[in-house]
Amino acid sequence: MTWILVGLLVLLLGLAIWLYTPDARREAHEARWAPPPSSFVEVAGLRLHLRDTGPREAPAILLLHGFGSSLHTWDDVAAGLEDRFRVLRMDLPGFGLTGADPSGDYSDARAHAVIAALLDRLGLDRVHLVGSSMGGRIAWSFAAAEPARVDRLVLMAPDGFASPGIDYNRSPRVPLLMRALPYTLPRFMVKGGMAPAYADPNAMTDALVERYHAMMIAPGVRQAILDRMAQHILVPPEPLLARIQAPTLLLWGAVDRMVPVTNAEDYLRAMPNARRVVLEGVGHVPMEEAPAEVVRVLREFLAE
């Protein structure tokens, strides 16, 4: 019996060592994933990972990524816009190469303060604002809080309404298994988590999985994700949405399995100045699956 227990302990120890995934080393990670035009700027007490491309005198557009993502998700869309727009992308606090927020605050209000401070630093009074998923919620809540700073608003499958297991005004429960996240994250786990976001499995290339995995193991990101999850409390969004003055486009993939396209009806009821465009055959990340279509829709909407 003793030898069986010893054998089990050795097996468990070996499994733990195999699954252990430390944070990447910052210098090498940034050299790999933040070449030009990336820069790092001090904003609101953060060292913010930023890309700022296109003509400086052109109308500015700020792109906000979703949960677990990074500014890289917009690469193809940015390339299609920067001939006519000043295109700004950043890793939101707690994600990508921005990493953990020293304040420990991952509320939407903190994200608003960071966005406002970035615009001030860049000398921009107003921008077009585009947000995907979690970034969509941050975008619309910023537009409600700072209406004078948003010209036009594009929300790509935004979250913000209650859903099964996520209620209003209630602290979320972080699943026990999630607490292991800072210690283990094999690439196959990242790939499995990404799969529901894509309508076309072929769009989820090995290079894409590598990038998402790299952003998740960037220094401090996994603990920041747990901290964000523990802090996030949904509030009924209708009063905030009703305050938004900016013309708004709701952009959805028809095959979105994470935030279904039917959720757009909630926003259309709450926002008098909004309309919807649905991209057929596309999932939760249209900017990665159908960037040319996203660019076309954005250019048409922003030109109105």
C-alpha positions as CSV (number, residue, x, y, z in Angstrom):
1,M,0.0,0.0,0.0
2,T,2.8,2.4,0.9
3,W,4.4,1.9,-2.5
4,I,1.1,2.5,-4.3
5,L,0.7,5.8,-2.4
6,V,4.3,6.8,-3.3
7,G,3.6,5.9,-6.9
8,L,0.5,8.1,-6.9
9,L,2.3,11.0,-5.4
10,V,5.1,10.7,-7.9
11,L,2.5,10.6,-10.7
12,L,0.7,13.7,-9.4
13,L,3.9,15.5,-9.0
14,G,4.9,14.7,-12.5
15,L,1.5,15.9,-13.8
16,A,1.8,19.1,-11.9
17,I,5.3,19.8,-13.3
18,W,4.1,19.0,-16.8
19,L,1.1,21.4,-16.5
20,Y,3.0,24.1,-14.7
21,T,3.1,27.2,-16.9
22,P,5.1,30.2,-15.5
23,D,4.7,33.8,-16.7
24,A,6.8,34.7,-19.7
25,R,9.8,36.9,-19.2
26,R,8.9,40.4,-19.9
27,E,11.9,41.6,-22.0
28,A,11.8,38.6,-24.4
29,H,8.0,38.6,-24.6
30,E,7.9,42.3,-25.5
31,A,10.6,41.8,-28.1
32,R,8.6,39.1,-29.7
33,W,5.1,40.6,-29.5
34,A,5.6,44.4,-29.4
35,P,7.7,45.4,-32.4
36,P,7.1,48.7,-34.1
37,P,4.6,50.3,-34.3
38,S,4.0,49.2,-30.7
39,S,5.0,51.7,-28.0
40,F,4.6,51.9,-24.2
41,V,3.2,55.0,-22.7
42,E,2.6,56.0,-19.1
43,V,-1.1,56.7,-18.6
44,A,-3.0,57.0,-15.4
45,G,-0.4,55.1,-13.5
46,L,-0.2,52.3,-16.1
47,R,2.5,51.3,-18.6
48,L,0.1,51.0,-21.5
49,H,0.8,48.9,-24.6
50,L,-0.3,51.1,-27.5
51,R,-0.3,51.2,-31.3
52,D,-1.0,54.5,-33.0
53,T,-1.0,54.4,-36.8
54,G,-2.4,56.4,-39.7
55,P,-2.3,60.2,-40.4
56,R,-2.1,62.3,-37.2
57,E,-4.5,64.9,-38.6
58,A,-7.2,62.3,-39.6
59,P,-10.3,61.4,-37.6
60,A,-9.2,59.1,-34.7
61,I,-10.7,55.7,-34.0
62,L,-10.0,53.8,-30.8
63,L,-10.4,50.0,-31.0
64,L,-11.0,48.0,-27.7
65,H,-10.5,44.3,-27.6
66,G,-12.5,41.6,-25.7
67,F,-11.8,39.5,-22.6
68,G,-8.6,37.5,-22.8
69,S,-7.5,39.2,-26.0
70,S,-5.1,42.0,-27.0
71,L,-4.7,44.8,-29.4
72,H,-3.3,42.3,-32.0
73,T,-6.9,41.1,-32.6
74,W,-7.3,44.3,-34.7
75,D,-4.3,43.9,-36.9
76,D,-6.1,43.3,-40.2
77,V,-8.9,45.9,-39.4
78,A,-6.3,48.5,-38.5
79,A,-4.5,47.9,-41.8
80,G,-7.7,48.5,-43.7
81,L,-8.5,51.8,-41.9
82,E,-5.3,53.6,-41.4
83,D,-5.2,55.2,-44.8
84,R,-8.2,57.5,-43.8
85,F,-8.1,57.3,-40.0
86,R,-5.7,57.7,-37.1
87,V,-6.1,54.2,-35.6
88,L,-5.5,53.7,-31.9
89,R,-5.3,50.3,-30.3
90,M,-4.3,49.4,-26.7
91,D,-4.1,46.4,-24.4
92,L,-6.7,47.1,-21.8
93,P,-5.6,47.0,-18.1
94,G,-5.0,43.5,-17.0
95,F,-4.5,42.1,-20.5
96,G,-1.8,41.6,-23.1
97,L,1.4,43.5,-22.6
98,T,-0.1,46.2,-20.5
99,G,-0.5,43.5,-17.9
100,A,-1.7,44.0,-14.3
101,D,-2.9,47.4,-13.2
102,P,-0.9,48.5,-10.1
103,S,-4.1,50.0,-8.7
104,G,-5.7,46.5,-8.6
105,D,-8.9,48.1,-9.9
106,Y,-10.5,46.4,-12.9
107,S,-13.8,48.2,-12.8
108,D,-15.3,49.7,-15.9
109,A,-14.9,53.1,-14.2
110,R,-11.2,52.5,-14.1
111,A,-11.1,51.6,-17.8
112,H,-13.0,54.8,-18.5
113,A,-10.4,56.8,-16.6
114,V,-7.6,55.1,-18.5
115,I,-9.2,55.8,-21.9
116,A,-9.8,59.5,-21.0
117,A,-6.2,59.9,-19.8
118,L,-4.9,58.3,-23.0
119,L,-7.0,60.7,-25.1
120,D,-5.8,63.7,-23.0
121,R,-2.2,62.5,-23.5
122,L,-2.6,62.3,-27.2
123,G,-4.4,65.7,-27.4
124,L,-7.7,64.2,-28.7
125,D,-11.0,65.7,-27.6
126,R,-13.1,63.1,-29.4
127,V,-12.8,59.7,-31.1
128,H,-14.9,57.1,-32.9
129,L,-15.0,54.2,-30.5
130,V,-15.2,50.5,-31.4
131,G,-15.4,47.8,-28.8
132,S,-15.7,44.0,-29.1
133,S,-17.5,41.8,-26.4
134,M,-16.1,43.0,-23.0
135,G,-14.5,45.9,-24.9
136,G,-18.0,46.7,-26.3
137,R,-19.4,47.0,-22.8
138,I,-16.5,49.3,-21.8
139,A,-17.1,51.3,-25.0
140,W,-20.8,51.9,-24.5
141,S,-20.4,52.6,-20.8
142,F,-17.7,55.1,-21.7
143,A,-20.0,56.7,-24.2
144,A,-22.7,57.0,-21.5
145,A,-20.2,58.5,-19.0
146,E,-18.3,60.7,-21.4
147,P,-20.7,61.6,-24.2
148,A,-18.7,64.6,-25.4
149,R,-15.7,62.4,-26.2
150,V,-17.4,59.9,-28.6
151,D,-18.4,60.8,-32.2
152,R,-19.6,57.4,-33.4
153,L,-19.9,54.2,-31.5
154,V,-19.6,50.6,-32.9
155,L,-20.4,47.7,-30.6
156,M,-19.4,44.2,-31.8
157,A,-21.3,41.6,-29.8
158,P,-21.0,43.6,-26.6
159,D,-21.9,42.2,-23.2
160,G,-23.7,44.0,-20.4
161,F,-27.1,42.4,-20.0
162,A,-27.8,39.6,-17.5
163,S,-27.6,36.0,-18.8
164,P,-28.0,32.6,-17.3
165,G,-25.7,32.4,-14.3
166,I,-24.8,36.1,-14.4
167,D,-27.3,38.3,-12.5
168,Y,-27.4,42.0,-11.8
169,N,-25.9,43.6,-8.6
170,R,-24.4,40.3,-7.5
171,S,-20.7,39.5,-6.9
172,P,-19.7,36.6,-9.2
173,R,-18.3,33.4,-8.0
174,V,-14.9,32.5,-9.4
175,P,-15.0,28.8,-10.2
176,L,-12.5,26.8,-8.0
177,L,-10.7,25.4,-11.1
178,M,-10.1,29.0,-12.3
179,R,-8.0,29.7,-9.3
180,A,-5.3,27.4,-10.7
181,L,-5.0,29.7,-13.8
182,P,-1.9,31.6,-12.5
183,Y,0.0,28.3,-12.3
184,T,-1.1,26.3,-15.3
185,L,-2.2,27.1,-18.8
186,P,-1.1,24.5,-21.5
187,R,-1.7,25.6,-25.0
188,F,-4.3,23.0,-25.6
189,M,-6.5,24.6,-22.9
190,V,-6.3,28.0,-24.6
191,K,-7.2,26.3,-27.9
192,G,-10.2,24.7,-26.3
193,G,-11.4,27.9,-24.8
194,M,-11.0,29.8,-28.2
195,A,-12.9,27.3,-30.3
196,P,-16.5,28.5,-29.6
197,A,-15.6,32.0,-30.8
198,Y,-15.1,30.9,-34.4
199,A,-17.7,29.9,-36.9
200,D,-15.0,28.5,-39.2
201,P,-12.6,26.2,-37.3
202,N,-10.0,26.8,-40.0
203,A,-9.9,30.5,-39.0
204,M,-8.4,29.4,-35.6
205,T,-4.8,28.9,-37.0
206,D,-1.9,27.6,-35.0
207,A,-0.3,31.1,-35.2
208,L,-3.5,32.6,-33.7
209,V,-3.5,30.0,-30.8
210,E,0.1,30.8,-30.2
211,R,-0.6,34.5,-29.9
212,Y,-3.5,34.1,-27.6
213,H,-1.5,31.7,-25.4
214,A,1.4,34.2,-25.4
215,M,-0.9,37.1,-24.3
216,M,-2.4,34.9,-21.5
217,I,1.0,34.1,-20.0
218,A,2.3,37.6,-20.3
219,P,3.5,38.8,-16.8
220,G,0.7,39.2,-14.3
221,V,-2.2,38.7,-16.8
222,R,-3.6,35.5,-15.3
223,Q,-3.9,36.8,-11.8
224,A,-5.3,40.1,-13.2
225,I,-8.0,38.0,-15.0
226,L,-9.0,36.4,-11.7
227,D,-9.1,39.8,-10.0
228,R,-11.3,41.2,-12.7
229,M,-13.7,38.3,-12.6
230,A,-14.0,38.7,-8.8
231,Q,-14.7,42.5,-9.1
232,H,-17.1,42.6,-12.0
233,I,-20.7,43.3,-11.0
234,L,-23.3,43.9,-13.7
235,V,-25.8,46.7,-13.3
236,P,-29.0,47.0,-15.3
237,P,-27.7,48.7,-18.5
238,E,-30.9,50.3,-19.8
239,P,-30.6,53.7,-18.0
240,L,-27.0,54.0,-19.2
241,L,-27.7,53.0,-22.8
242,A,-30.5,55.5,-23.0
243,R,-28.0,58.3,-22.2
244,I,-25.8,57.5,-25.2
245,Q,-26.0,60.3,-27.8
246,A,-23.6,59.0,-30.4
247,P,-24.9,57.3,-33.5
248,T,-24.4,53.6,-32.8
249,L,-23.8,50.5,-35.0
250,L,-24.3,47.0,-33.6
251,L,-22.1,44.6,-35.5
252,W,-22.7,40.9,-35.0
253,G,-21.7,37.6,-36.4
254,A,-24.7,35.5,-37.4
255,V,-23.0,32.4,-35.9
256,D,-21.9,33.9,-32.6
257,R,-22.1,31.1,-30.0
258,M,-20.8,33.3,-27.2
259,V,-23.0,36.3,-27.3
260,P,-25.9,35.3,-29.6
261,V,-27.1,37.8,-32.3
262,T,-30.5,37.7,-30.7
263,N,-29.0,39.8,-27.9
264,A,-28.9,42.7,-30.3
265,E,-32.6,43.2,-29.7
266,D,-31.9,44.2,-26.1
267,Y,-29.7,47.0,-27.3
268,L,-32.0,48.2,-30.1
269,R,-34.8,48.5,-27.5
270,A,-32.7,50.5,-25.2
271,M,-30.8,52.8,-27.7
272,P,-32.9,55.1,-29.8
273,N,-30.0,56.0,-32.1
274,A,-28.8,52.4,-32.9
275,R,-29.0,50.0,-35.8
276,R,-27.7,46.5,-36.5
277,V,-25.6,44.8,-39.2
278,V,-25.2,41.0,-39.2
279,L,-22.4,39.3,-40.9
280,E,-23.4,35.9,-42.3
281,G,-21.2,32.9,-41.5
282,V,-19.2,34.7,-38.9
283,G,-18.7,34.0,-35.2
284,H,-17.8,36.1,-32.1
285,V,-14.6,37.7,-33.5
286,P,-15.5,39.2,-36.9
287,M,-12.3,41.3,-36.9
288,E,-10.4,38.0,-37.1
289,E,-12.7,35.9,-39.3
290,A,-14.0,38.5,-41.7
291,P,-11.7,41.6,-41.4
292,A,-12.4,42.9,-44.9
293,E,-16.2,42.8,-44.2
294,V,-15.6,44.6,-40.9
295,V,-13.5,47.3,-42.6
296,R,-16.2,47.8,-45.3
297,V,-19.0,48.2,-42.7
298,L,-16.9,50.5,-40.5
299,R,-15.8,52.8,-43.4
300,E,-19.4,53.1,-44.6
301,F,-20.8,53.9,-41.1
302,L,-18.0,56.3,-40.2
303,A,-18.4,58.2,-43.5
304,E,-22.0,59.0,-42.9
